[in-house]
């Protein structure tokens, strides 16, 4: 892991914070994979606590975890989807988040089953042509916190 541009060694124990029912408090694994929980724990330890990483910016997290350069951009940028497609083509690690501008926008996002101020893994992106010949922009996202939305 990296912090302030310097490689850091993080030593972990074998405990993960869980709810009373035994479910992990934060990230959820995909099946029986454990790496997501361990990686999140290492990142929290690097920053001092889980509380200090909640609501963090995904691009900074990716930078800390990989040491690779990172950046963010707003989807209001006219080139946003082109940049996402470029990242897809170059096999970049990508994430997406939603920060509503007002309460009306926040409600529309909630009605779609999404959570604001939450990071999603951006798995894939594509442009397809529907049956009417209209180009549709699609993204496939993963919710790292598991099963409380969608």
N, C-alpha and C positions, 0 to 999 in steps of 0.2 A: 504494500500500500504506500501511498505517497501523501505527504502533508507539507504544504509550503514548498513544493517542488523537490523535496528530499524523500528518498526511500525510507520507510519505517518498517520495523519488524513488530508484529502484534502477536502476542501469545494469548491463546484462548483456553478457558476451562471447558468442561462439557455440560454447562448449565445454560438453558435458554429460558428467558422469562415467559411464563405461561399464565393463562387465565385459570380460574378455578376448575374448569372442565378439562384442563390439560392441553388445550389448543394454544399455540404460540401467540403472544400478544401482538406481534407486529407482522412481518412478512410470513407468508405461507408457502410451503414447498409445493412443487408440482409432483404429486405422488409421494414416493418415499425418499425423494432427494433431500439431502441435508445441507447442501452447499449454500443455498440462499440464506438460510438462518445463520450459518457460520459467517458468511460474508457480511451480513448486516450487523452481526455482533462485533466483528472486527472493526467495522467502520464506526460503530457507536463507541467502542472503546478508544479508538483513535481520537475521537472528538469529545470524550469525557463522559458521555451518557447517551442513552436512547433519546432522551428528551431533547438533546441538542441537535439531533439529526431529523426530527420530525419536521415536515414541511420544508425540507431542504430543496435546493435547486438540483435537478437531476444531472445537469451537465457538470456541475461541480463534483457530484458524487462519482460520475464516470471518470473524471480526471483523477480524483483521489484513488480510485480503485485500480486504474490502469497506468497512470502516469502519462497518458496520451493527451494531446491538446483537446480542448472542448470549447464549445460555444453554444449560445442559445439565440433563438430568434422568435419573433412574434408571428403568428399566422396572419396578422394583418399585412405583413410584408407580401407584396404581389408575387414574389419569387418563392414563397414559403414551400408550396407543394413541389416545385421543381427542385428545391434544395433537399426535401425529404426523399424524393425519387433518386437524386444523386447519391445520398447517403445509403439508400437501399442498394443501388448499383455497386457502390464501393464497399458494401458489407460493413458499414459503420455500426457501432453500438448506439442506439437511439432511444430516447424517451420522450414522452409527451405529458403535458400538464395543462390544467384548465384554471384560469384566473378570470372570473367574470368581471365585467365592467360595472354592473349594477345588479340590483335584486331581481329585476325581470329576467335578465340573462341567466342569473344563478338558478332561477326556478325552471327555466327551459332546460338547462343542463341537468338538473335533478330529475325532471320528467323523462329524460332520455336514459336515466339509470346510471349516470356518471356522477363522480364526486369532484367538487372543486378543490383546488389547492392540494392536489394529490397527484403523485407521479404514476404513470403507466409505462410499461415497457412497450416500445414501438417495434413490433415484430416484423411487419412487412408493409409495403405500400405499392399501389398499382393504379394505373388508369385503365379503365375498361369501357367498352362501348355497349350500352344497353340495347334492348331489342328495338328501340325507337331511333337508334343512331346517335343518341346523346352520350357524350363522354362523362363518365362518373369517376370521381376520385375516391379511392378507398384506402383505409388504413386498418391494419389488424393490430390490436393492442392487447396487452396482458395486464391484469390488475394484480400487482404483487401481494396485495393483502388478502387475496382469496375470494371468498364467495358472498360478500354482503352486497354486491351490486351485480347488475346484468343478469 
